[in-house]
Amino acid sequence: MAKLRFLIPAYEKAMLRFTDQVVKGFFSVDPLFGLMPWRSTEHYGPVRNVRGALPLDQTMPVIEAESSINMDTIHNTEIEDYVQFLAELATSSIQAFAPEFFKGLGEVTNAVGTSLDARGKPFSFDMLNDALERLYIEFDEEGEPILPALVMHPMMVERIRNMKPTPEQEKRHAEIMERKKTEYYAKKRTRRLS
């Protein structure tokens, strides 16, 4: 005798969509990944992340996340257990995504020449200046730099805040920023037709 199965495709689709929204919600409150816009894609092929003479095509990594749920949780509508399942799934997703993200980011920064190898040396103001020299920096209407976000360990942030540059380092920093401002406005200018 055949078993009667209650498959409801619309329900399954709705649950997958709901779970996807919950995981995206966890990403949006993550201190790092919450700063980035979420973009869905419909293909599985490579993505061209660096254009030009030496393009960089990166394959989209497979991200696998795990969490388990007892079927009784669903049958008995045990909300707390279901919430715990979703939280574990989201946390697992972030943990699986992070290494792939940083690997891909490293490939892009190497390809465009903005990576900096400290070669085991401790972070210094000179190193910060070296990094700034490699970056494209935009400026606001008041001429203040719009610096890119730096991702680092909280202890490193505190170390940087307490760092006191020498007069030579301050002078070099000012020269770099002035040069970057000149480059920015030179690229921004438009040709006027008379």
N, C-alpha and C positions, 0 to 999 in steps of 0.2 A: 504494500500500500504506500502510495506517495505521500510525502510530508507536505503540508501546506506552509509555504514560506510567505512572510509579509515583507516584501521588499518595496520600499517606497522611494523611488529615485529622487523625487523632488525633496523629500525629507533629508536624504543623505547629502544631496547637493547643498541644501540650506545649512546643514550641520558643518560641512566642510568650509563653506563660506564664513560661517560664524567663527569657527576655530581659527581660520586665517585672519579674520579681523582682530581676534583676541591676541594672537601672536604679534600682529603688526602693532597693536596697542602697547604691548610690552616693549617692543623695539622703540616706540616713540618716547617712552619714559626712560630709556637707557641713557646714561650720561653722555656717551659718545654717539651711539647710533641714532639717538633721538634728534641730533643736530642735522642729520642728513635727510633729504627728501626721499620718500618711498616711490619707487618706480617699478611698475610691473612690465613684464615683457612677454611676448607671445611666441618667441622662438628659442631654440636651444643651441644655435650655432655660436661661433665666436663673436666677440664684441670688439670693434676697433676703438681702443681707448687712447691711442696716440696716432695722429694723422701725420702726413708729410712724407719726406723722403725715406725715413726709417720708421714705418708704421709698426704699431704693436697691437696685434690681435690676440685677445685673451679668450680662452675657452671658459664657458660659464661653469663654475664648479658645482658639483653635486653636494648639497647640504642635507645631511640626514640628522633628524632629531628624534628622540625617543621619550615616550612616557607611556605608562600602562594604566588601564582602567578596568575595573571589574564590571562585567555586564550587569550585575545586580545594582551597581551604582546608577546605571542608566534606567533599568527597569523600575527601581524604587525611587527614582528622582531624588537622589541624595546630592543635593546642591553643593554642600561643603566639599565632598569628595570629588565632584566634577570640577569645581573651581581649583582644587589642588592639582588635579590632572592637567588642566589648562596651564596653570602656573609652571608646572614641571616641564610641559611641552615647550612653552615659550622660553624658559631658561635654557633648556637643552638646545633650542634653535639658535639662541644668541651665542652659546658656547661653541656650537658647530660653525657658525657663520664667522666669528671673530678671526680665527687663524687664516681662513681663506681670504677675508677682507684685507688683512695686513700683508699677506703674501702678494695679492694682486696690487695693492698700493705700492709695495716695494718695487715691483716690476715696472710700474708706471713712472715712479720717481727716478728710477735708474735710467729708463728710456729717455726721459726729457731732461736729465742732467740736474735734477734738484736734490738728489740724495747726497748725504754727507756721511762719510765713514770716519768716526772718531778714532779708530784704530786703538781702542782700549783706553784712551785718555779720558780723564774726568771732564765733565762739561765745564766750559769756560765762556766768558764773555766774547773772547776771540772766536770761539766756535759758533756762537750765536751770530756774530757779524759775518762769518763765512757762510752760514746758512742763508742769511738775508741777501747776500750778494747773488745767490743762485735763484732767488724767487722773483716772480713778477708781482709787483705790489701796486694796488690801486689806491687812489686818494679820494677823500670826500670833497664836498663843495668848499670847505674851509682849508683844504690843503693838508688835512691830517691823514696819515696812512691808515688804510684798512688792512690790518695784518691778518694773515691766515691763522686759523686755529691750530694750536700745537697740542698734540696728544702725548701725554707723559704721565708717569707715576706721580701721585700727590707729593711724595717726598722731594722729587725733582723740582716741582713747582715751587715749593718752599725754598729750596736751595737757590733757585734763580731769583726769587724775590729778595733774598738776603745778599745776593752778589753785588759787590761794589766795583764798577768798572774804573779802570785807571783813566787819567785824562787823555792818554793816547787812544784808548779803546773808545771813549766817548766821542773823540774827534773823528775817528774812523767811522763810528756808527752814524754820526751826523752827515759825514760825506757820502756814505752809502745811501742814506735816506734822501738826501738832496739829489743825488744822481738818479735814484729810482723815481723821484717826483718829476724830474726833467724828462725821463724816458716815458713816463705815463702820459704827461701832457703832450709830448711830441706825437705819440700814437693817437691821442684823442682828438687832436686838431683836425678840422675839416677844411678843405679848400673852398674858398669863396669865389663865386663867379661874379664878375662885375658887369 
